[in-house]
């Protein structure tokens, strides 16, 4: 472990050194040999925007997290890395046991919160009240869009458990249906004029409604759409900085 730590970026190595001693070797090995799927990176960037800590994500054998004063480490099962919906579970993993962070993730994922848990194979007692609240709000929407199996799974797993303080669950984005049509035509989801999609939730919901046989190809198209959104945001931020520098404030 000590031989490999100096070969990692200094900030990442600093976080690993802050972890409990038994946890350090597995994180060193992950970052020494692991890769990061584009879908995992893009979804993590979207979900962790409110986080003040630096963070890193890497593939592994299981969902895992490590946190120190210098940053947050996240791992996901490598076989799921190409599925943007499953990668939504990274937000829950990142939140740890903090109820406020969990609430922010749930509200950001909205209608795809339960879908992400389902695709991630996540079933732990601590998620049951959150899942119960989610399925109570979205069961009809799931059944109307061919997601009956997900709704039934959520209903059975949650049982009678519900949150004491309800989440402000947003509605299913109306553009999700149009994005689904794009996927069926073999196109990356996009807004009018060829613009990148503004709402990742709509992209993930659209992907969830595609038939299983088409999911791998559709997932790749959705990843391209999320990449386009990220590039548009970066370009917009750069343009804003240039305008400010030239005295042409937006």
Secondary structure, DSSP 8 states (H G I E B T S, - for coil): -HHHHTTS-HHHHHHHHHS-HHHHHHHHHHHHH----HHHHHHHHHHTTT--S-EEEEEESS-EEEEETTEEEEEEEGGGTT-HHHHTHHHHHHHTT-HHHHHHHHHHHGGGHHHHHHHHT---GGGHHHHHHHHHHHHHHHHHTT-HHHHHHHHHHHTT---SS--------TTHHHHHHHHHTT---EEGGGEE-S-HHHHHHHHHTS-GGGHHHHHHHHHHHHHHHHHHHHHHHHHHHHHHHTT---
